Amino acid sequence: MKFKLLLIIPFLLFASPTHEEVDFWGQNGHRVTGKIAENHLSRKTKRKINKLLKGESLAFVSTYADEIKSDREYRKFSPWHYVNFPIAGEYDPKERNENGDIIYGINFCIKTLKDENSSTEDKVFYLKMLVHLMGDLHQPLHIGRAEDKGGNDIQLRWFNEGTNLHSVWDTKMIESWNMSYLELANNAKELSKEEIKELQQGSVIDWMYDTRKITQKVYNSAKSGEKLSYRYSYLYFPIVREQLQKGGIRLAKVLNDIFD
């Protein structure tokens, strides 16, 4: 029996994740977005959020929505992390999972936080969810194709390590850069007030389509079985940094609209 268990455990450890099990942007990516958002909050918004989170930062709570995935009680929120539709198609809310998708999830969080009748417990929970989902909204392969689970089924090699296209964009490039989330956030591109205002224009749907433009580039960037390394990071890590920054700036806009 012990021998059989030893065989099974490694298999589970290295099995390919489903689209619902992956951690979009990974921990550092989400923390970067949370930290950048904090830099663009009004004083009033900061005070209200600080009261709700009891001093915890947006960077700290940004990974909460991934951490709860192991609890079956929260499985219903799994579809909130992404949305799938054909590359040449349009988003159709009627086609989404019965439990929703990322657009539904973000809007539900916003509605709950704006509702004066929402309990403090609910506001804390959905604030944490919102911070995470706004990060997910800017991960190109999270606005992906259903047939390959947002790039999870596109197997390739990152340097000499077996992985998939989703993981490369989710964590591998960020990890290879070998910087903390604070270093990445503090070295985000300097933007003018006009540039920030332009990024914050539009709706959640508009921002999804903005990310979707990059999704096609990502799918065209590598083929199954390909070995990626320094050249790939050189070409595409600037896009990762840009998306993390967009996520933070737009998250701040949403939070200021709610709390200010």
C-alpha positions as CSV (number, residue, x, y, z in Angstrom):
1,M,0.0,0.0,0.0
2,K,2.8,2.4,0.9
3,F,4.5,1.7,-2.5
4,K,1.3,2.5,-4.4
5,L,0.9,5.8,-2.5
6,L,4.4,6.8,-3.4
7,L,3.6,6.2,-7.1
8,I,0.3,8.2,-6.9
9,I,1.6,11.3,-5.1
10,P,4.3,12.3,-7.6
11,F,1.7,11.8,-10.4
12,L,-0.6,14.3,-8.6
13,L,2.2,16.7,-8.1
14,F,3.1,16.9,-11.7
15,A,-0.3,16.5,-13.3
16,S,-1.3,19.4,-15.6
17,P,-3.6,21.8,-13.7
18,T,-7.1,22.5,-15.0
19,H,-8.1,26.1,-16.0
20,E,-9.8,26.5,-12.6
21,E,-6.8,25.5,-10.6
22,V,-4.1,27.7,-11.9
23,D,-3.0,30.9,-10.1
24,F,-3.3,33.8,-12.6
25,W,-0.3,36.2,-12.4
26,G,1.0,34.2,-9.4
27,Q,1.6,35.7,-6.0
28,N,4.2,38.4,-7.0
29,G,2.2,39.6,-9.9
30,H,-0.9,40.1,-7.9
31,R,1.1,41.9,-5.2
32,V,2.6,44.2,-7.7
33,T,-0.9,45.2,-8.9
34,G,-2.1,45.7,-5.3
35,K,0.9,47.9,-4.4
36,I,0.5,50.0,-7.6
37,A,-3.2,50.5,-6.8
38,E,-2.3,51.8,-3.3
39,N,-0.2,54.5,-4.9
40,H,-3.2,55.9,-6.7
41,L,-5.9,55.8,-4.0
42,S,-7.4,58.9,-2.5
43,R,-6.9,59.6,1.2
44,K,-10.5,58.9,1.9
45,T,-10.4,55.6,0.1
46,K,-7.3,54.6,1.9
47,R,-8.9,55.2,5.3
48,K,-12.0,53.2,4.5
49,I,-10.0,50.3,3.1
50,N,-7.6,50.3,6.0
51,K,-10.6,50.1,8.4
52,L,-12.1,47.2,6.5
53,L,-8.8,45.3,6.2
54,K,-7.6,46.2,9.7
55,G,-4.3,47.4,8.4
56,E,-3.6,44.7,5.9
57,S,-2.4,46.0,2.5
58,L,-3.9,45.4,-0.9
59,A,-0.7,43.6,-1.8
60,F,-1.2,41.3,1.2
61,V,-4.8,40.4,0.4
62,S,-4.3,40.2,-3.4
63,T,-3.7,36.5,-3.3
64,Y,-6.6,35.6,-1.1
65,A,-8.9,34.5,-3.9
66,D,-6.3,31.9,-4.9
67,E,-5.7,30.8,-1.3
68,I,-9.3,29.8,-0.8
69,K,-9.4,27.6,-3.9
70,S,-8.5,24.5,-1.8
71,D,-11.7,24.9,0.3
72,R,-14.6,23.3,-1.4
73,E,-16.9,25.9,0.1
74,Y,-15.4,28.4,-2.3
75,R,-15.3,26.3,-5.5
76,K,-18.3,28.2,-6.9
77,F,-16.0,31.2,-7.3
78,S,-13.6,29.4,-9.5
79,P,-15.1,30.6,-12.8
80,W,-14.8,34.2,-11.6
81,H,-11.0,34.1,-12.4
82,Y,-11.4,34.0,-16.2
83,V,-13.5,34.2,-19.3
84,N,-13.2,32.1,-22.4
85,F,-14.5,32.9,-25.9
86,P,-13.2,32.4,-29.5
87,I,-10.4,34.7,-30.4
88,A,-12.4,36.1,-33.4
89,G,-15.6,36.2,-31.4
90,E,-17.3,38.6,-29.0
91,Y,-18.0,38.3,-25.3
92,D,-21.5,37.0,-24.7
93,P,-22.6,37.0,-21.1
94,K,-25.3,34.4,-22.0
95,E,-22.5,31.9,-22.7
96,R,-20.8,32.1,-19.3
97,N,-20.7,29.5,-16.6
98,E,-23.8,29.2,-14.4
99,N,-21.7,30.6,-11.5
100,G,-20.5,33.5,-13.6
101,D,-17.2,34.6,-15.1
102,I,-14.7,37.4,-14.3
103,I,-16.9,40.2,-15.6
104,Y,-19.8,38.9,-13.5
105,G,-17.5,38.5,-10.5
106,I,-16.0,42.0,-10.7
107,N,-19.4,43.6,-11.0
108,F,-20.8,41.5,-8.2
109,C,-17.9,42.6,-5.9
110,I,-18.4,46.3,-6.8
111,K,-22.2,46.1,-6.2
112,T,-21.7,44.4,-2.8
113,L,-19.1,47.0,-1.7
114,K,-21.4,49.9,-2.8
115,D,-24.4,48.5,-1.0
116,E,-24.9,50.2,2.3
117,N,-26.8,47.1,3.6
118,S,-23.9,44.7,2.9
119,S,-22.4,43.3,6.1
120,T,-18.8,44.2,7.0
121,E,-17.9,40.5,6.6
122,D,-19.2,40.5,3.0
123,K,-17.5,43.8,2.3
124,V,-14.1,42.5,3.5
125,F,-14.5,39.2,1.5
126,Y,-15.6,40.9,-1.8
127,L,-12.9,43.6,-1.4
128,K,-10.3,40.9,-1.3
129,M,-11.9,39.1,-4.2
130,L,-12.0,42.4,-6.3
131,V,-8.3,43.1,-5.7
132,H,-7.4,39.7,-7.1
133,L,-9.9,39.7,-10.0
134,M,-8.8,43.1,-11.3
135,G,-5.3,41.6,-11.5
136,D,-6.7,38.5,-13.3
137,L,-8.5,40.8,-15.8
138,H,-5.1,41.9,-17.1
139,Q,-3.5,38.5,-17.5
140,P,-3.8,37.9,-21.3
141,L,-4.3,34.1,-21.1
142,H,-7.1,34.5,-18.5
143,I,-9.1,36.1,-21.4
144,G,-8.3,33.0,-23.4
145,R,-9.6,30.1,-25.4
146,A,-11.7,27.3,-23.8
147,E,-10.1,24.6,-25.9
148,D,-6.7,25.0,-24.4
149,K,-7.8,26.1,-20.9
150,G,-6.2,29.6,-21.3
151,G,-2.9,28.2,-22.6
152,N,-2.6,25.5,-19.9
153,D,-2.7,22.8,-22.5
154,I,0.1,24.3,-24.7
155,Q,3.0,22.4,-23.3
156,L,6.6,23.8,-23.8
157,R,9.8,24.3,-22.0
158,W,11.0,27.4,-20.0
159,F,14.8,27.1,-20.2
160,N,15.1,23.4,-19.3
161,E,11.9,23.1,-17.3
162,G,8.7,21.5,-18.6
163,T,5.8,23.9,-18.2
164,N,3.0,25.5,-20.3
165,L,2.3,28.8,-22.0
166,H,-0.1,29.9,-19.2
167,S,2.5,29.4,-16.5
168,V,5.1,31.3,-18.4
169,W,2.9,34.3,-18.5
170,D,1.5,33.7,-15.0
171,T,4.8,33.2,-13.0
172,K,7.8,32.1,-15.0
173,M,8.8,35.4,-16.5
174,I,8.2,37.2,-13.3
175,E,10.2,34.7,-11.3
176,S,13.1,34.8,-13.8
177,W,13.3,38.5,-13.3
178,N,14.2,37.8,-9.7
179,M,12.8,40.9,-8.1
180,S,10.4,41.3,-5.2
181,Y,6.9,42.6,-5.8
182,L,8.0,45.9,-4.1
183,E,11.0,46.3,-6.5
184,L,8.7,45.6,-9.5
185,A,6.0,48.0,-8.3
186,N,8.5,50.8,-7.5
187,N,10.1,50.4,-10.9
188,A,6.8,50.7,-12.8
189,K,6.9,53.1,-15.8
190,E,6.4,56.7,-14.8
191,L,3.1,58.0,-16.3
192,S,1.7,61.5,-16.5
193,K,-1.6,62.4,-15.0
194,E,-3.1,62.4,-18.5
195,E,-1.8,58.9,-19.3
196,I,-3.2,57.6,-16.0
197,K,-6.5,59.2,-16.7
198,E,-6.6,57.7,-20.2
199,L,-5.9,54.2,-18.8
200,Q,-8.7,54.6,-16.3
201,Q,-11.3,55.5,-18.9
202,G,-13.9,52.9,-19.9
203,S,-15.7,50.0,-18.3
204,V,-14.7,46.6,-17.0
205,I,-15.8,45.2,-20.4
206,D,-13.6,47.8,-22.2
207,W,-10.6,46.7,-20.1
208,M,-11.2,43.1,-20.9
209,Y,-11.1,43.8,-24.6
210,D,-8.0,45.8,-24.1
211,T,-6.4,42.7,-22.6
212,R,-7.9,40.6,-25.3
213,K,-5.8,42.4,-27.9
214,I,-2.7,41.0,-26.3
215,T,-4.1,37.5,-25.9
216,Q,-3.8,36.8,-29.6
217,K,-0.2,38.0,-29.6
218,V,0.5,35.6,-26.7
219,Y,-1.0,32.7,-28.5
220,N,1.2,33.5,-31.6
221,S,4.3,33.9,-29.5
222,A,5.1,30.2,-29.0
223,K,4.3,26.8,-30.3
224,S,3.6,23.6,-28.4
225,G,6.9,21.9,-27.6
226,E,9.0,25.0,-28.1
227,K,11.9,25.9,-25.8
228,L,11.7,29.5,-24.5
229,S,14.4,31.4,-22.6
230,Y,16.1,34.8,-22.5
231,R,15.0,36.0,-25.9
232,Y,11.3,35.4,-25.1
233,S,11.6,37.2,-21.8
234,Y,13.3,40.1,-23.5
235,L,10.5,40.4,-26.0
236,Y,7.5,39.9,-23.7
237,F,8.3,40.8,-20.1
238,P,7.8,44.5,-20.9
239,I,4.2,43.5,-21.7
240,V,3.8,41.7,-18.4
241,R,5.0,44.8,-16.5
242,E,2.7,47.0,-18.5
243,Q,-0.3,44.8,-17.7
244,L,0.5,44.6,-14.0
245,Q,0.6,48.4,-14.0
246,K,-2.6,48.8,-15.9
247,G,-4.3,46.4,-13.4
248,G,-3.1,48.5,-10.5
249,I,-4.1,51.8,-12.0
250,R,-7.5,50.6,-13.0
251,L,-8.1,48.8,-9.6
252,A,-7.4,52.2,-7.9
253,K,-10.0,53.8,-10.2
254,V,-12.6,51.2,-9.2
255,L,-11.8,51.5,-5.5
256,N,-11.9,55.3,-5.6
257,D,-15.3,55.2,-7.3
258,I,-16.6,52.9,-4.6
259,F,-15.2,54.5,-1.4
260,D,-14.4,58.2,-2.2
